Amino acid sequence: MRVGNSDTAGAFAEDGAVSQAIAHRMTGASSISATDEALVAAVTRGDEGAIGVLYDRYAASIYSLALRITGDRLTAQEVVQDTFLRLWKHAKMFDRERGAFGAWIFAIARRRSLDVLRSRQRQAKIADGTFISDGGTLPEPSQADTSEQIVLAHVISQAVATLPLAQRQAIELAYFGGLTQQQIATQTGEPLGTVKSRMRTAMETLRTRLHALRPYPHHEEEVAR
Amino acid sequence: MSDQPINPPLSEMPDGMAEAIVAYALEALPPDEEATVAVYLAAHPEARALCEEYRAIVGMLPYAAAPSAPPPFLREGVLRSIRDERTRRRRRVSLPRFGYRFASAIAACLVLGLLVWNVGLQLRSDHDDPAASAASFWSQPGLISYEMLPAEAAPNSTGRIYLSPNGKQTGFAVSGLPILPPDKTYQLWFRLDDQTRVSITTFAVDPTGSAVMVLPVPPNSRSYVSCGITEEPRGGSPKPTGPRVLASLEWPAPATYSK
């Protein structure tokens, strides 16, 4: 599998083999392992082995997300532990029709991380500007990474990194910083309308660049209904 | 998979709604605006489809964080905590029968007492100005919100619960709920950390399947840890009896009523 430099994430995503591999990863489909959905179903039946496999698939990404948000390794570990404990207790609430398992468990981890962040009032770090990533670097694989995960991380981080700085800042402050549009406007000193416009433009750009990776294309059917 | 992103009629959206939907997908709106967008999405499938696309993108953003590997010992710690949780559950299940009966009797008394208290609170709140109360609720700083997830009885529904920092008020916004026959109602419950369910209110949805309300939370010395909405007979029930339509996960920070 090719993992290397590309001009844009969009171009990278156009690579058929790569996007197919990524689509497989995001839906959990694999010829050699169970889908995420099958594993979650097994977790609802009390299968500890299944949660171990999900841990191997997602713990590194959840840990990275929590570390990015909280900036603290011990807290990030607590978030990982808490997230998987929640998965164990509430697996039956996952609904595949509403989106990929990854998006679901990441949302749980993100909210938990933001709760911790807010409770510790660490917004000063964001205000310093140290929160914004340098972006654009090829991720170093962690022990649990699969080749598809590396590619996925590469494509998405490139797509985000190649956004204009102000747009990327708006998206990152909202997602990783948990700030509202108004709070972002206050922090950056930009008019609220500018922040809104930047966020929308950034999201539209990502939507176009990452379109090939969307795992659940049933929106047209929903509109038709 | 289609070749191109769908192109909903953005021009038909109210001014600022497209930007608000982006922020909604990123959870970057204050609660009052979030509730407005939720109601709009409930009534506009093309906007909801667009929002789902944005949410799919948001679901990929964790991969943009610089990758770090958790320490190897964490895996065993996680699995151990799950085994501990499983053991605790089994102990709860294997309580002697008389223990259950005693606990049930206590719980029934509590539920009855709380129900009476809640009705009293609601009657008393009728004398307040609900519009002013709702406005001040949505605009207060530190409002906490949690997503409610759809259950089988209403798979297309969405919901969000809001809690005031002092635990005395709650608000919610739901959408996509089926309109119930006249002999049925929706009922919102809070669950205490001892598993007791406390009725918060009964409500109906508007023709689009949406509802937004602000309500007092019954005082309790225990902490509220999650919430859910069920279908119940008209007038409500002292405890949940009908199918669940929406429920939150256990809240990371239990809500405690402060005096």
Interface residues (C-beta under 8 A of the other chain):
Chain A: G46 E48 I51 G52 Y55 D56 A59 A60 S61 I62 Y63 S64 L65 L67 R68 A76 Q77 V80 Q81 D82 F84 L85 R86 W88 K89 H90 M93 D95 E97 R98 G99 A100 G102 A103 W104 F106 A107 I108 A109 R110 R111 R112 D115 S119 S133 G135 T137 P139 E140 P141 S142 Q143 A144 D145 Q149 L152 A153 I156 S157 A159 V160 A161 I171 A174 Y175 F176 G178 L179 T180 Q181 Q182 I184 K196 S197 M199 R200 M203 L206 R207 T208 L210 H211 A212 L213 R214 P215 Y216 P217 H219 E220 E222 V223 R225
Chain B: M1 S2 Q4 P5 I6 P8 G16 A18 E19 A20 V22 A23 A25 L26 E27 A28 L29 P30 P45 E46 R48 A49 L50 E52 E53 Y54 R55 A56 I57 V58 G59 M60 L61 P62 Y63 A64 A65 A66 P67 S68 A69 P70 P71 P72 L74 R75 G77 V78 L79 S81 I82 R83 E85 R86 Y146 E147 L149 P150 A151 P155 A247 L249 E250 P252 A253
